[in-house]
Amino acid sequence: MMHTIRLPTILRVHAGGDSSVTACGSTVGEAFSDMGRRYPALASQLLDPDGSVPVFVNVFLNDEDIRYLKGLDTPITQPSEITVLPSVAGG
């Protein structure tokens, strides 16, 4: 099933400037893997070398933080929207 992955402005350069990409998968991790095959530079920004989501990257499945669900193993049962939001620091 096809999902939309929404990207923040800073990561769009790795997706040809697009504000979102589509990906297939029955879990968030599978959707990220599918996206990574087409956009490897984007995947390297969203996943650590061990395949986990870095602490400074927030991922939401239909407005729910996957950290409070099952992380990358969170199942996706219908076409959904995955939103990526990197943490911002400064002052």
Biopython code that builds the backbone (N, CA, C, O; Angstrom):
import numpy as np
from Bio.PDB.StructureBuilder import StructureBuilder

atoms = [
    (1, "MET", "N", (0.838, -1.170, 0.000)),
    (1, "MET", "CA", (0.000, 0.000, 0.000)),
    (1, "MET", "C", (0.889, 1.242, 0.000)),
    (1, "MET", "O", (1.966, 1.235, 0.597)),
    (2, "MET", "N", (0.450, 2.286, -0.654)),
    (2, "MET", "CA", (1.241, 3.499, -0.862)),
    (2, "MET", "C", (0.978, 4.525, 0.238)),
    (2, "MET", "O", (-0.167, 4.781, 0.611)),
    (3, "HIS", "N", (2.066, 5.107, 0.751)),
    (3, "HIS", "CA", (1.998, 6.107, 1.809)),
    (3, "HIS", "C", (2.712, 7.379, 1.350)),
    (3, "HIS", "O", (3.569, 7.337, 0.468)),
    (4, "THR", "N", (2.356, 8.483, 1.945)),
    (4, "THR", "CA", (3.010, 9.763, 1.675)),
    (4, "THR", "C", (3.946, 10.071, 2.839)),
    (4, "THR", "O", (3.543, 10.020, 4.001)),
    (5, "ILE", "N", (5.193, 10.389, 2.520)),
    (5, "ILE", "CA", (6.162, 10.800, 3.535)),
    (5, "ILE", "C", (6.423, 12.285, 3.329)),
    (5, "ILE", "O", (7.004, 12.684, 2.320)),
    (6, "ARG", "N", (6.000, 13.096, 4.277)),
    (6, "ARG", "CA", (6.172, 14.554, 4.226)),
    (6, "ARG", "C", (7.553, 14.919, 4.758)),
    (6, "ARG", "O", (7.996, 14.421, 5.793)),
    (7, "LEU", "N", (8.221, 15.806, 4.016)),
    (7, "LEU", "CA", (9.600, 16.178, 4.347)),
    (7, "LEU", "C", (9.706, 17.644, 4.721)),
    (7, "LEU", "O", (9.045, 18.485, 4.111)),
    (8, "PRO", "N", (10.528, 17.967, 5.715)),
    (8, "PRO", "CA", (10.773, 19.374, 6.026)),
    (8, "PRO", "C", (11.671, 19.988, 4.953)),
    (8, "PRO", "O", (12.351, 19.273, 4.216)),
    (9, "THR", "N", (11.666, 21.272, 4.875)),
    (9, "THR", "CA", (12.424, 21.993, 3.845)),
    (9, "THR", "C", (13.884, 21.575, 3.795)),
    (9, "THR", "O", (14.438, 21.408, 2.708)),
    (10, "ILE", "N", (14.513, 21.403, 4.939)),
    (10, "ILE", "CA", (15.945, 21.107, 4.978)),
    (10, "ILE", "C", (16.291, 19.753, 4.338)),
    (10, "ILE", "O", (17.417, 19.567, 3.876)),
    (11, "LEU", "N", (15.356, 18.820, 4.304)),
    (11, "LEU", "CA", (15.627, 17.500, 3.736)),
    (11, "LEU", "C", (15.183, 17.353, 2.274)),
    (11, "LEU", "O", (15.492, 16.350, 1.630)),
    (12, "ARG", "N", (14.485, 18.315, 1.771)),
    (12, "ARG", "CA", (13.943, 18.214, 0.403)),
    (12, "ARG", "C", (15.030, 18.139, -0.665)),
    (12, "ARG", "O", (14.806, 17.572, -1.734)),
    (13, "VAL", "N", (16.182, 18.695, -0.391)),
    (13, "VAL", "CA", (17.288, 18.645, -1.342)),
    (13, "VAL", "C", (17.649, 17.195, -1.670)),
    (13, "VAL", "O", (18.113, 16.907, -2.773)),
    (14, "HIS", "N", (17.441, 16.293, -0.730)),
    (14, "HIS", "CA", (17.771, 14.877, -0.929)),
    (14, "HIS", "C", (16.669, 14.120, -1.676)),
    (14, "HIS", "O", (16.816, 12.937, -1.985)),
    (15, "ALA", "N", (15.566, 14.817, -1.960)),
    (15, "ALA", "CA", (14.444, 14.202, -2.677)),
    (15, "ALA", "C", (14.100, 15.003, -3.922)),
    (15, "ALA", "O", (12.939, 15.066, -4.328)),
    (16, "GLY", "N", (15.106, 15.610, -4.524)),
    (16, "GLY", "CA", (14.876, 16.378, -5.744)),
    (16, "GLY", "C", (14.059, 17.632, -5.528)),
    (16, "GLY", "O", (13.473, 18.154, -6.476)),
    (17, "GLY", "N", (14.006, 18.133, -4.294)),
    (17, "GLY", "CA", (13.259, 19.346, -3.992)),
    (17, "GLY", "C", (11.800, 19.115, -3.659)),
    (17, "GLY", "O", (11.079, 20.067, -3.362)),
    (18, "ASP", "N", (11.349, 17.868, -3.702)),
    (18, "ASP", "CA", (9.941, 17.565, -3.439)),
    (18, "ASP", "C", (9.612, 17.695, -1.953)),
    (18, "ASP", "O", (10.433, 17.363, -1.098)),
    (19, "SER", "N", (8.423, 18.174, -1.653)),
    (19, "SER", "CA", (7.988, 18.323, -0.264)),
    (19, "SER", "C", (7.489, 17.009, 0.326)),
    (19, "SER", "O", (7.329, 16.883, 1.540)),
    (20, "SER", "N", (7.246, 16.035, -0.543)),
    (20, "SER", "CA", (6.846, 14.712, -0.071)),
    (20, "SER", "C", (7.245, 13.671, -1.103)),
    (20, "SER", "O", (7.437, 13.974, -2.280)),
    (21, "VAL", "N", (7.364, 12.444, -0.632)),
    (21, "VAL", "CA", (7.643, 11.309, -1.511)),
    (21, "VAL", "C", (6.653, 10.214, -1.147)),
    (21, "VAL", "O", (6.037, 10.256, -0.082)),
    (22, "THR", "N", (6.502, 9.248, -2.015)),
    (22, "THR", "CA", (5.627, 8.130, -1.713)),
    (22, "THR", "C", (6.478, 6.883, -1.471)),
    (22, "THR", "O", (7.586, 6.753, -1.991)),
    (23, "ALA", "N", (5.933, 5.984, -0.677)),
    (23, "ALA", "CA", (6.636, 4.744, -0.371)),
    (23, "ALA", "C", (5.615, 3.679, -0.001)),
    (23, "ALA", "O", (4.525, 3.980, 0.485)),
    (24, "CYS", "N", (5.992, 2.432, -0.241)),
    (24, "CYS", "CA", (5.146, 1.291, 0.104)),
    (24, "CYS", "C", (5.713, 0.595, 1.329)),
    (24, "CYS", "O", (6.918, 0.635, 1.575)),
    (25, "GLY", "N", (4.834, -0.045, 2.095)),
    (25, "GLY", "CA", (5.273, -0.844, 3.223)),
    (25, "GLY", "C", (4.142, -1.102, 4.187)),
    (25, "GLY", "O", (3.174, -0.343, 4.245)),
    (26, "SER", "N", (4.267, -2.175, 4.945)),
    (26, "SER", "CA", (3.253, -2.495, 5.945)),
    (26, "SER", "C", (3.671, -2.031, 7.340)),
    (26, "SER", "O", (2.913, -2.175, 8.300)),
    (27, "THR", "N", (4.897, -1.466, 7.449)),
    (27, "THR", "CA", (5.357, -0.825, 8.682)),
    (27, "THR", "C", (6.062, 0.469, 8.301)),
    (27, "THR", "O", (6.388, 0.685, 7.133)),
    (28, "VAL", "N", (6.293, 1.315, 9.274)),
    (28, "VAL", "CA", (7.029, 2.556, 9.014)),
    (28, "VAL", "C", (8.435, 2.218, 8.513)),
    (28, "VAL", "O", (8.930, 2.866, 7.591)),
    (29, "GLY", "N", (9.070, 1.231, 9.096)),
    (29, "GLY", "CA", (10.413, 0.826, 8.668)),
    (29, "GLY", "C", (10.442, 0.352, 7.229)),
    (29, "GLY", "O", (11.365, 0.685, 6.485)),
    (30, "GLU", "N", (9.440, -0.426, 6.824)),
    (30, "GLU", "CA", (9.373, -0.886, 5.429)),
    (30, "GLU", "C", (9.171, 0.289, 4.485)),
    (30, "GLU", "O", (9.748, 0.316, 3.398)),
    (31, "ALA", "N", (8.362, 1.259, 4.887)),
    (31, "ALA", "CA", (8.150, 2.450, 4.057)),
    (31, "ALA", "C", (9.461, 3.234, 3.927)),
    (31, "ALA", "O", (9.788, 3.717, 2.842)),
    (32, "PHE", "N", (10.212, 3.362, 5.029)),
    (32, "PHE", "CA", (11.506, 4.046, 4.974)),
    (32, "PHE", "C", (12.484, 3.281, 4.075)),
    (32, "PHE", "O", (13.244, 3.895, 3.326)),
    (33, "SER", "N", (12.470, 1.963, 4.146)),
    (33, "SER", "CA", (13.353, 1.156, 3.294)),
    (33, "SER", "C", (13.014, 1.354, 1.827)),
    (33, "SER", "O", (13.907, 1.504, 0.994)),
    (34, "ASP", "N", (11.726, 1.356, 1.509)),
    (34, "ASP", "CA", (11.298, 1.570, 0.128)),
    (34, "ASP", "C", (11.727, 2.961, -0.350)),
    (34, "ASP", "O", (12.227, 3.112, -1.465)),
    (35, "MET", "N", (11.532, 3.959, 0.484)),
    (35, "MET", "CA", (11.951, 5.321, 0.147)),
    (35, "MET", "C", (13.462, 5.375, -0.046)),
    (35, "MET", "O", (13.949, 6.052, -0.952)),
    (36, "GLY", "N", (14.205, 4.663, 0.800)),
    (36, "GLY", "CA", (15.662, 4.672, 0.753)),
    (36, "GLY", "C", (16.233, 4.070, -0.520)),
    (36, "GLY", "O", (17.327, 4.442, -0.944)),
    (37, "ARG", "N", (15.510, 3.151, -1.131)),
    (37, "ARG", "CA", (15.974, 2.583, -2.405)),
    (37, "ARG", "C", (15.958, 3.635, -3.515)),
    (37, "ARG", "O", (16.801, 3.614, -4.411)),
    (38, "ARG", "N", (15.010, 4.538, -3.450)),
    (38, "ARG", "CA", (14.922, 5.590, -4.468)),
    (38, "ARG", "C", (15.681, 6.856, -4.091)),
    (38, "ARG", "O", (16.143, 7.596, -4.960)),
    (39, "TYR", "N", (15.806, 7.096, -2.799)),
    (39, "TYR", "CA", (16.469, 8.308, -2.303)),
    (39, "TYR", "C", (17.477, 7.927, -1.213)),
    (39, "TYR", "O", (17.237, 8.191, -0.035)),
    (40, "PRO", "N", (18.596, 7.313, -1.592)),
    (40, "PRO", "CA", (19.557, 6.853, -0.572)),
    (40, "PRO", "C", (20.121, 7.986, 0.288)),
    (40, "PRO", "O", (20.364, 7.787, 1.479)),
    (41, "ALA", "N", (20.331, 9.156, -0.288)),
    (41, "ALA", "CA", (20.857, 10.278, 0.500)),
    (41, "ALA", "C", (19.839, 10.718, 1.551)),
    (41, "ALA", "O", (20.218, 11.119, 2.651)),
    (42, "LEU", "N", (18.583, 10.646, 1.224)),
    (42, "LEU", "CA", (17.527, 10.994, 2.179)),
    (42, "LEU", "C", (17.485, 9.966, 3.310)),
    (42, "LEU", "O", (17.383, 10.329, 4.481)),
    (43, "ALA", "N", (17.564, 8.701, 2.960)),
    (43, "ALA", "CA", (17.546, 7.645, 3.974)),
    (43, "ALA", "C", (18.714, 7.791, 4.938)),
    (43, "ALA", "O", (18.568, 7.533, 6.132)),
    (44, "SER", "N", (19.872, 8.201, 4.431)),
    (44, "SER", "CA", (21.040, 8.355, 5.308)),
    (44, "SER", "C", (20.846, 9.501, 6.301)),
    (44, "SER", "O", (21.502, 9.528, 7.342)),
    (45, "GLN", "N", (19.964, 10.437, 5.999)),
    (45, "GLN", "CA", (19.671, 11.541, 6.915)),
    (45, "GLN", "C", (18.625, 11.150, 7.960)),
    (45, "GLN", "O", (18.554, 11.752, 9.031)),
    (46, "LEU", "N", (17.819, 10.141, 7.642)),
    (46, "LEU", "CA", (16.712, 9.762, 8.515)),
    (46, "LEU", "C", (16.993, 8.554, 9.393)),
    (46, "LEU", "O", (16.263, 8.295, 10.349)),
    (47, "LEU", "N", (18.048, 7.815, 9.072)),
    (47, "LEU", "CA", (18.358, 6.608, 9.833)),
    (47, "LEU", "C", (19.830, 6.574, 10.211)),
    (47, "LEU", "O", (20.693, 6.972, 9.429)),
    (48, "ASP", "N", (20.105, 6.095, 11.416)),
    (48, "ASP", "CA", (21.480, 5.874, 11.845)),
    (48, "ASP", "C", (22.041, 4.659, 11.110)),
    (48, "ASP", "O", (21.272, 3.887, 10.537)),
    (49, "PRO", "N", (23.360, 4.472, 11.113)),
    (49, "PRO", "CA", (23.952, 3.301, 10.449)),
    (49, "PRO", "C", (23.383, 1.960, 10.932)),
    (49, "PRO", "O", (23.367, 0.984, 10.182)),
    (50, "ASP", "N", (22.917, 1.917, 12.182)),
    (50, "ASP", "CA", (22.335, 0.668, 12.694)),
    (50, "ASP", "C", (20.869, 0.497, 12.291)),
    (50, "ASP", "O", (20.233, -0.490, 12.661)),
    (51, "GLY", "N", (20.334, 1.455, 11.536)),
    (51, "GLY", "CA", (18.959, 1.357, 11.049)),
    (51, "GLY", "C", (17.909, 1.966, 11.961)),
    (51, "GLY", "O", (16.715, 1.861, 11.680)),
    (52, "SER", "N", (18.331, 2.601, 13.049)),
    (52, "SER", "CA", (17.373, 3.232, 13.964)),
    (52, "SER", "C", (17.193, 4.711, 13.603)),
    (52, "SER", "O", (18.007, 5.296, 12.889)),
    (53, "VAL", "N", (16.123, 5.288, 14.108)),
    (53, "VAL", "CA", (15.855, 6.709, 13.897)),
    (53, "VAL", "C", (16.676, 7.500, 14.917)),
    (53, "VAL", "O", (16.584, 7.227, 16.114)),
    (54, "PRO", "N", (17.474, 8.471, 14.473)),
    (54, "PRO", "CA", (18.259, 9.281, 15.423)),
    (54, "PRO", "C", (17.345, 10.024, 16.405)),
    (54, "PRO", "O", (16.195, 10.320, 16.079)),
    (55, "VAL", "N", (17.844, 10.320, 17.586)),
    (55, "VAL", "CA", (17.028, 10.983, 18.599)),
    (55, "VAL", "C", (16.569, 12.379, 18.161)),
    (55, "VAL", "O", (15.557, 12.878, 18.652)),
    (56, "PHE", "N", (17.301, 13.003, 17.251)),
    (56, "PHE", "CA", (16.935, 14.352, 16.811)),
    (56, "PHE", "C", (15.977, 14.356, 15.620)),
    (56, "PHE", "O", (15.661, 15.420, 15.089)),
    (57, "VAL", "N", (15.513, 13.185, 15.197)),
    (57, "VAL", "CA", (14.539, 13.091, 14.105)),
    (57, "VAL", "C", (13.236, 12.563, 14.694)),
    (57, "VAL", "O", (13.202, 11.486, 15.289)),
    (58, "ASN", "N", (12.172, 13.329, 14.522)),
    (58, "ASN", "CA", (10.851, 12.929, 14.996)),
    (58, "ASN", "C", (10.049, 12.416, 13.808)),
    (58, "ASN", "O", (10.020, 13.043, 12.749)),
    (59, "VAL", "N", (9.407, 11.283, 13.994)),
    (59, "VAL", "CA", (8.616, 10.672, 12.927)),
    (59, "VAL", "C", (7.204, 10.456, 13.454)),
    (59, "VAL", "O", (7.004, 9.874, 14.520)),
    (60, "PHE", "N", (6.235, 10.932, 12.692)),
    (60, "PHE", "CA", (4.836, 10.815, 13.072)),
    (60, "PHE", "C", (4.077, 10.022, 12.015)),
    (60, "PHE", "O", (4.236, 10.249, 10.816)),
    (61, "LEU", "N", (3.259, 9.099, 12.475)),
    (61, "LEU", "CA", (2.356, 8.361, 11.598)),
    (61, "LEU", "C", (0.961, 8.889, 11.872)),
    (61, "LEU", "O", (0.404, 8.670, 12.948)),
    (62, "ASN", "N", (0.400, 9.587, 10.893)),
    (62, "ASN", "CA", (-0.931, 10.190, 11.072)),
    (62, "ASN", "C", (-1.016, 10.945, 12.404)),
    (62, "ASN", "O", (-1.947, 10.742, 13.182)),
    (63, "ASP", "N", (-0.043, 11.809, 12.652)),
    (63, "ASP", "CA", (0.002, 12.685, 13.831)),
    (63, "ASP", "C", (0.341, 11.984, 15.143)),
    (63, "ASP", "O", (0.242, 12.605, 16.202)),
    (64, "GLU", "N", (0.736, 10.714, 15.108)),
    (64, "GLU", "CA", (1.140, 10.016, 16.329)),
    (64, "GLU", "C", (2.637, 9.732, 16.263)),
    (64, "GLU", "O", (3.125, 9.170, 15.282)),
    (65, "ASP", "N", (3.357, 10.119, 17.301)),
    (65, "ASP", "CA", (4.804, 9.919, 17.377)),
    (65, "ASP", "C", (5.098, 8.419, 17.443)),
    (65, "ASP", "O", (4.613, 7.732, 18.343)),
    (66, "ILE", "N", (5.888, 7.910, 16.496)),
    (66, "ILE", "CA", (6.148, 6.467, 16.460)),
    (66, "ILE", "C", (6.964, 6.001, 17.660)),
    (66, "ILE", "O", (6.990, 4.805, 17.953)),
    (67, "ARG", "N", (7.632, 6.919, 18.363)),
    (67, "ARG", "CA", (8.377, 6.526, 19.571)),
    (67, "ARG", "C", (7.437, 5.976, 20.641)),
    (67, "ARG", "O", (7.840, 5.153, 21.462)),
    (68, "TYR", "N", (6.186, 6.432, 20.629)),
    (68, "TYR", "CA", (5.208, 5.986, 21.613)),
    (68, "TYR", "C", (4.350, 4.842, 21.075)),
    (68, "TYR", "O", (3.440, 4.363, 21.752)),
    (69, "LEU", "N", (4.647, 4.423, 19.877)),
    (69, "LEU", "CA", (3.969, 3.275, 19.286)),
    (69, "LEU", "C", (4.972, 2.127, 19.293)),
    (69, "LEU", "O", (5.413, 1.704, 20.362)),
    (70, "LYS", "N", (5.337, 1.619, 18.129)),
    (70, "LYS", "CA", (6.321, 0.533, 18.047)),
    (70, "LYS", "C", (7.539, 0.927, 17.236)),
    (70, "LYS", "O", (8.197, 0.076, 16.636)),
    (71, "GLY", "N", (7.844, 2.233, 17.217)),
    (71, "GLY", "CA", (9.000, 2.705, 16.464)),
    (71, "GLY", "C", (8.868, 2.354, 14.995)),
    (71, "GLY", "O", (7.783, 2.450, 14.422)),
    (72, "LEU", "N", (9.969, 1.948, 14.387)),
    (72, "LEU", "CA", (9.948, 1.594, 12.965)),
    (72, "LEU", "C", (9.109, 0.351, 12.689)),
    (72, "LEU", "O", (8.740, 0.097, 11.542)),
    (73, "ASP", "N", (8.805, -0.423, 13.723)),
    (73, "ASP", "CA", (7.955, -1.607, 13.568)),
    (73, "ASP", "C", (6.464, -1.278, 13.660)),
    (73, "ASP", "O", (5.628, -2.181, 13.638)),
    (74, "THR", "N", (6.131, -0.003, 13.761)),
    (74, "THR", "CA", (4.729, 0.405, 13.831)),
    (74, "THR", "C", (4.011, -0.023, 12.555)),
    (74, "THR", "O", (4.413, 0.358, 11.456)),
    (75, "PRO", "N", (2.946, -0.818, 12.701)),
    (75, "PRO", "CA", (2.225, -1.268, 11.510)),
    (75, "PRO", "C", (1.424, -0.142, 10.861)),
    (75, "PRO", "O", (0.945, 0.776, 11.526)),
    (76, "ILE", "N", (1.297, -0.246, 9.554)),
    (76, "ILE", "CA", (0.477, 0.703, 8.787)),
    (76, "ILE", "C", (-0.575, -0.136, 8.070)),
    (76, "ILE", "O", (-0.243, -0.950, 7.208)),
    (77, "THR", "N", (-1.832, 0.059, 8.421)),
    (77, "THR", "CA", (-2.895, -0.794, 7.899)),
    (77, "THR", "C", (-3.724, -0.157, 6.784)),
    (77, "THR", "O", (-4.571, -0.811, 6.176)),
    (78, "GLN", "N", (-3.470, 1.120, 6.527)),
    (78, "GLN", "CA", (-4.188, 1.812, 5.454)),
    (78, "GLN", "C", (-3.259, 2.874, 4.877)),
    (78, "GLN", "O", (-2.281, 3.248, 5.524)),
    (79, "PRO", "N", (-3.546, 3.368, 3.670)),
    (79, "PRO", "CA", (-2.700, 4.439, 3.130)),
    (79, "PRO", "C", (-2.625, 5.583, 4.155)),
    (79, "PRO", "O", (-3.649, 6.075, 4.627)),
    (80, "SER", "N", (-1.415, 5.986, 4.482)),
    (80, "SER", "CA", (-1.205, 6.918, 5.588)),
    (80, "SER", "C", (-0.216, 8.010, 5.235)),
    (80, "SER", "O", (0.425, 7.994, 4.185)),
    (81, "GLU", "N", (-0.117, 8.961, 6.154)),
    (81, "GLU", "CA", (0.840, 10.051, 6.020)),
    (81, "GLU", "C", (1.877, 9.920, 7.125)),
    (81, "GLU", "O", (1.548, 9.842, 8.308)),
    (82, "ILE", "N", (3.127, 9.899, 6.711)),
    (82, "ILE", "CA", (4.255, 9.864, 7.642)),
    (82, "ILE", "C", (4.937, 11.232, 7.541)),
    (82, "ILE", "O", (5.300, 11.677, 6.452)),
    (83, "THR", "N", (5.101, 11.880, 8.673)),
    (83, "THR", "CA", (5.707, 13.213, 8.691)),
    (83, "THR", "C", (7.046, 13.138, 9.420)),
    (83, "THR", "O", (7.141, 12.578, 10.512)),
    (84, "VAL", "N", (8.064, 13.704, 8.807)),
    (84, "VAL", "CA", (9.412, 13.735, 9.381)),
    (84, "VAL", "C", (9.694, 15.166, 9.832)),
    (84, "VAL", "O", (9.567, 16.110, 9.052)),
    (85, "LEU", "N", (10.077, 15.315, 11.099)),
    (85, "LEU", "CA", (10.404, 16.628, 11.645)),
    (85, "LEU", "C", (11.686, 16.543, 12.453)),
    (85, "LEU", "O", (11.693, 15.970, 13.543)),
    (86, "PRO", "N", (12.781, 17.110, 11.931)),
    (86, "PRO", "CA", (14.012, 17.122, 12.729)),
    (86, "PRO", "C", (13.863, 18.104, 13.881)),
    (86, "PRO", "O", (13.188, 19.125, 13.757)),
    (87, "SER", "N", (14.497, 17.787, 14.996)),
    (87, "SER", "CA", (14.503, 18.702, 16.132)),
    (87, "SER", "C", (15.319, 19.926, 15.759)),
    (87, "SER", "O", (16.292, 19.839, 15.011)),
    (88, "VAL", "N", (14.913, 21.056, 16.287)),
    (88, "VAL", "CA", (15.611, 22.306, 16.007)),
    (88, "VAL", "C", (16.136, 22.863, 17.337)),
    (88, "VAL", "O", (15.413, 22.917, 18.332)),
    (89, "ALA", "N", (17.387, 23.268, 17.329)),
    (89, "ALA", "CA", (17.981, 23.851, 18.538)),
    (89, "ALA", "C", (18.590, 25.188, 18.183)),
    (89, "ALA", "O", (18.875, 25.467, 17.018)),
    (90, "GLY", "N", (18.778, 25.971, 19.145)),
    (90, "GLY", "CA", (19.394, 27.266, 18.906)),
    (90, "GLY", "C", (18.899, 28.267, 19.926)),
    (90, "GLY", "O", (18.095, 27.954, 20.804)),
    (91, "GLY", "N", (19.395, 29.463, 19.785)),
    (91, "GLY", "CA", (18.914, 30.423, 20.767)),
    (91, "GLY", "C", (19.501, 31.756, 20.599)),
    (91, "GLY", "O", (19.185, 32.670, 21.361)),
]
sb = StructureBuilder()
sb.init_structure("model")
sb.init_model(0)
sb.init_chain("A")
sb.init_seg("    ")
for serial, (resi, resn, name, xyz) in enumerate(atoms, 1):
    if name == "N":
        sb.init_residue(resn, " ", resi, " ")
    sb.init_atom(name, np.array(xyz, "f"), 0.0, 1.0, " ", f" {name:<3s}", serial, name[0])
structure = sb.get_structure()
